[in-house]
Amino acid sequence: MLIHEMTEDECRTALNQMDFGRLACVRGDQPYIVPVHFSYDGRHLYGITTLGQKIEWMRSNPLVCLEIDERTTPDQWVSIVVFGRYEELPDTPEHQRVRSHALEVLQSRTMWWEPACVPTERRERRPPIFYRISIEEVTGRRATPDAIAAALLSAEKSPWVGGG
């Protein structure tokens, strides 16, 4: 396996194809990480959720990190890390334009509304909270099979090997 550093453009292109990651935030000295669905518009990541620990922590410290990965095989994968700043998009006149854009971007993903609308076992239904992450830095790595691994992988898929 060979591991390659991705350029910023490669990372952003990959983000266009992904919609699930792990959001990390910090309060005090305690990190907290949760799985999230997101949509990407080329500059920001958008999400929808309800009030809970994640929102409370991001309100107290808006610096966040999102890790997104996709694994095809053990030696073929992509991992992207986004460093950014949380911004809540309240339902107010001054946020209406950006909130409408967020809704448009989110609707490009199937079941986009689910994180904020599916009832939970122990909580009453809460109003949705729209937010975005302004991307400040993005880094990534991708792994590809080396020549020997690629040849072995190709041989495993060949109809001529072990076909008897």
C-alpha positions in Angstrom: 0.0 0.0 0.0 1.2 3.5 -0.8 -0.2 6.5 1.1 -0.4 9.8 -0.8 -1.0 13.3 0.5 -4.0 14.9 -1.2 -4.0 18.5 -2.5 -6.6 20.9 -1.2 -8.4 20.6 -4.6 -8.4 16.8 -4.4 -9.8 17.0 -0.8 -12.6 19.4 -1.9 -13.4 17.2 -4.9 -13.7 14.2 -2.6 -15.9 16.2 -0.2 -18.4 16.6 -3.0 -18.9 12.9 -3.1 -19.2 12.3 0.7 -22.0 13.1 3.2 -21.1 11.4 6.4 -18.3 12.0 8.9 -17.3 12.5 12.5 -17.5 15.9 14.1 -15.2 16.7 16.9 -15.6 19.6 19.3 -14.0 20.6 22.6 -15.3 22.2 25.8 -12.7 22.9 28.5 -10.1 20.1 28.1 -12.7 17.4 27.1 -13.0 16.4 23.4 -16.3 15.1 22.1 -16.9 13.4 18.8 -20.1 12.4 17.1 -21.2 11.0 13.7 -23.0 13.5 11.5 -24.5 13.8 8.0 -23.5 16.9 6.1 -23.8 18.6 2.7 -21.0 20.6 1.0 -21.3 23.6 -1.3 -17.6 24.2 -2.1 -17.0 26.5 0.8 -19.0 25.3 3.8 -20.3 22.1 5.3 -24.0 22.3 6.3 -25.9 20.3 8.8 -29.2 20.0 10.6 -29.7 18.7 14.1 -31.5 19.4 17.4 -30.3 21.0 20.6 -28.1 18.6 22.5 -24.5 18.2 23.8 -22.9 18.8 20.4 -24.7 22.1 19.8 -24.1 23.3 23.4 -20.4 22.5 23.1 -20.0 24.2 19.7 -21.8 27.3 21.0 -19.2 27.5 23.8 -16.2 26.8 21.4 -17.0 27.2 17.7 -13.6 25.7 16.6 -14.4 22.2 15.3 -12.9 19.4 13.2 -14.6 17.0 10.9 -13.1 13.7 9.8 -14.5 12.0 6.7 -13.3 8.7 5.3 -14.2 6.2 2.8 -12.7 2.7 2.7 -12.9 0.6 -0.4 -10.4 -2.2 0.7 -7.9 -2.4 3.5 -5.3 -0.8 1.3 -7.5 1.6 -0.7 -9.1 4.4 1.2 -9.5 8.2 1.5 -9.3 10.2 4.8 -10.1 13.9 4.9 -9.8 16.3 7.9 -11.6 19.6 7.9 -10.7 22.3 10.4 -13.3 25.0 10.7 -15.6 27.2 12.6 -19.2 26.4 13.7 -21.9 29.0 12.8 -25.5 28.5 13.8 -28.1 29.7 11.3 -31.1 30.8 13.3 -34.5 31.4 11.8 -34.2 35.2 11.8 -34.5 37.8 9.1 -30.8 38.5 9.0 -30.0 34.8 8.4 -32.8 34.1 6.0 -30.6 34.2 2.8 -27.9 31.9 4.2 -30.5 29.6 5.8 -32.3 29.3 2.4 -29.0 28.4 0.8 -28.3 25.8 3.6 -31.7 24.2 2.9 -31.0 24.1 -0.8 -27.6 22.4 -0.3 -29.0 20.0 2.3 -31.8 18.9 0.1 -29.3 17.5 -2.4 -28.8 14.6 0.0 -31.4 11.8 0.5 -33.0 11.9 3.9 -31.4 15.2 4.7 -34.0 16.0 7.3 -33.6 12.8 9.3 -31.1 14.0 12.0 -33.5 16.7 13.2 -36.8 15.0 12.7 -36.5 11.4 13.8 -37.9 11.1 17.3 -35.5 9.8 20.0 -36.4 7.4 22.8 -35.8 9.7 25.7 -36.4 13.2 24.4 -39.4 15.3 23.3 -39.4 16.6 19.8 -37.2 19.7 19.4 -37.1 22.3 16.7 -34.4 21.8 14.0 -31.1 23.8 14.2 -29.4 24.6 10.9 -25.7 25.2 11.1 -22.6 25.4 8.8 -18.9 24.8 9.2 -16.8 27.5 7.6 -13.8 25.6 6.3 -10.5 27.1 7.4 -8.2 24.2 6.4 -8.6 20.8 4.8 -6.1 18.0 4.6 -6.3 14.5 3.3 -4.6 11.3 2.5 -5.4 8.4 0.2 -4.1 4.9 0.1 -3.6 2.9 -3.1 -2.4 -0.6 -3.5 1.3 -0.8 -4.4 2.3 -2.7 -7.5 2.6 -6.1 -5.8 -0.7 -5.7 -4.0 -2.4 -4.4 -7.2 -1.2 -7.5 -9.1 -2.5 -9.8 -6.4 -5.8 -8.0 -6.2 -6.1 -8.2 -10.0 -5.3 -11.9 -9.9 -8.0 -12.5 -7.3 -10.6 -10.9 -9.7 -9.4 -12.7 -12.8 -11.7 -15.4 -14.2 -8.5 -17.3 -15.2 -7.2 -17.8 -11.6 -8.6 -20.7 -9.8 -11.3 -21.2 -12.4 -10.2 -24.8 -13.1 
